[in-house]
Amino acid sequence: MSEFIYLYRGGSRPESPSEGEKVMQSWVAWLQDLGANGHLKDRGQPLEGEGKVVRNKRTITDGPYAESKDIVAGYTVVEAKDIAQAADLASGCPIFDRGGFVEVRPVMQM
Amino acid sequence: MQHDEHLFRHEFGRLVSALTRIFGLQNVALAEDVVQDTFCRALEVWKLRGVPENPSAWLMTSAKNRAIDLLRRERAERNLLPQLGGALESEWTLVSTVNDVFDVETIADDELRMIFSCCHPELSESTQIALTLNVFCGFTANEIAAVLLSKRAAIEKRIERGKKALAASERLFDLADEELPERLRAVQRVIYLLFNEGYHGASPKAAIRAELCREAMRLGSVLLDRELVATPSSYALCALMAFHAARLRARINGSGELVSLFDQDRSLWDTELIARGVRLLEHAATGSDASEYHLEAAIAAVHCAAPSAEATDWRQIVWLYDMLMRVAPSPVVALNRAIAISYRDGPEEGIAEIRAIAESERLASYPFYSAALGELEMRTGNVAEARRQFEAAVTLARNATERRFLQSKVAVLSR
């Protein structure tokens, strides 16, 4: 098994409490599924939308680097046989329902 | 990881009410924004980390912190809340003042005040309903349009009108306790209409409509939590909703078709809800006031207690309808009374009662007027007339489910 990181990018906010409830339920179910099948290594963390970009000692600017539609909103660490399987597992992510996408990156091996 | 699947919606009204206490009724939109932001943050964290042990407390703390941040910013900039009160002006008192507002008992009281505010006496009932669903239950204009089978633009207009009225009546939220009972009737009426919308407006989207019933029941329970407005009629209203909700499952069959009370599979009725209805009705039976809710709840209770349509105590039901005609007469009540009489005395007597209903022209567009006549004519063996009545009813059906239900009656008679 190899490790992969899912970077969650973009996606719109739900417009109402009941929409939020649905989004919530689909994420909980999806992660539960990953966990039940032994793929979930670390649930990961959500990230604030704002921050600083530091280029060197003198250049520290506000805001994330990416376009807002591509901002990394969080990550999860998974285990999979290979990148193909990792990508396949990510295809069930509820993020697509709201226009976001998942970047799947292999953790570099020794 | 079991949690309340309607957590956000249930917390929405509480949090908006508390924040409205801080920002004022003229800033309901701001309160809604803060709550919406709070939910979005919760969602981001929870979807990865899981729902915390006590999600309500989490949401409340988060909303509180956002409110404090916002008030601090406002102190400097003053564009949203020019009339910030003294206690919120000073850093010394700001946090404790906000904490007080989020105190459990204060929140419960503010929830009640929010509902009363949405049932603003100057607004039409339909506007009160839309406003309550929007501000208290967190439904968007789109969602309200879907559940009320209405156009989104019309709902948006109602909400806008409603919010303007709220903004213009700063005092509303601070109604003195003595003023609450005076306004109670209007609030009960909105809850009742909301429930009926969900119950009678059976549609292919039956599932969403059942949510209206649930929201109405939740609003009802807010009334019961507060002694001042937990009057016998409030208990009766909640009993009525419990009895009707108990039958909800049996009202629509597996293929989404409407099933009349007489054909329902009574084993599907929710015995727990019936038992709750009975307890609530016992609470309602204090004092001398028998409201229309008492009588309707009592009628529903008799139905719920009957093992079958034939074994129903029709004598009792007719008597209750007689009383209801005195308290809250309407052509629909008269029609239901006539149907009850047909079961007590026979279909001919029922037909005579229906024909005798004063203002029956007000029933002219009500499909179940013709349908009732059709049903009774069928029982007398007058098939041709029965079919004619059902055919007339079909043309009046208000939605596809009603239409299919009535068409199935015509089909049976055409065999």
Boltz contact constraints between the chains, C-beta under 6 A:
constraints:
  - contact:
      token1: [A, 13]
      token2: [B, 40]
      max_distance: 6.0
  - contact:
      token1: [A, 15]
      token2: [B, 140]
      max_distance: 6.0
  - contact:
      token1: [A, 16]
      token2: [B, 138]
      max_distance: 6.0
  - contact:
      token1: [A, 16]
      token2: [B, 140]
      max_distance: 6.0
  - contact:
      token1: [A, 17]
      token2: [B, 8]
      max_distance: 6.0
  - contact:
      token1: [A, 17]
      token2: [B, 9]
      max_distance: 6.0
  - contact:
      token1: [A, 17]
      token2: [B, 12]
      max_distance: 6.0
  - contact:
      token1: [A, 17]
      token2: [B, 138]
      max_distance: 6.0
  - contact:
      token1: [A, 18]
      token2: [B, 9]
      max_distance: 6.0
  - contact:
      token1: [A, 20]
      token2: [B, 8]
      max_distance: 6.0
  - contact:
      token1: [A, 20]
      token2: [B, 39]
      max_distance: 6.0
  - contact:
      token1: [A, 20]
      token2: [B, 43]
      max_distance: 6.0
  - contact:
      token1: [A, 21]
      token2: [B, 8]
      max_distance: 6.0
  - contact:
      token1: [A, 24]
      token2: [B, 43]
      max_distance: 6.0
  - contact:
      token1: [A, 27]
      token2: [B, 47]
      max_distance: 6.0
  - contact:
      token1: [A, 43]
      token2: [B, 48]
      max_distance: 6.0
  - contact:
      token1: [A, 44]
      token2: [B, 48]
      max_distance: 6.0
  - contact:
      token1: [A, 46]
      token2: [B, 44]
      max_distance: 6.0
  - contact:
      token1: [A, 46]
      token2: [B, 45]
      max_distance: 6.0
  - contact:
      token1: [A, 46]
      token2: [B, 48]
      max_distance: 6.0
  - contact:
      token1: [A, 74]
      token2: [B, 48]
      max_distance: 6.0
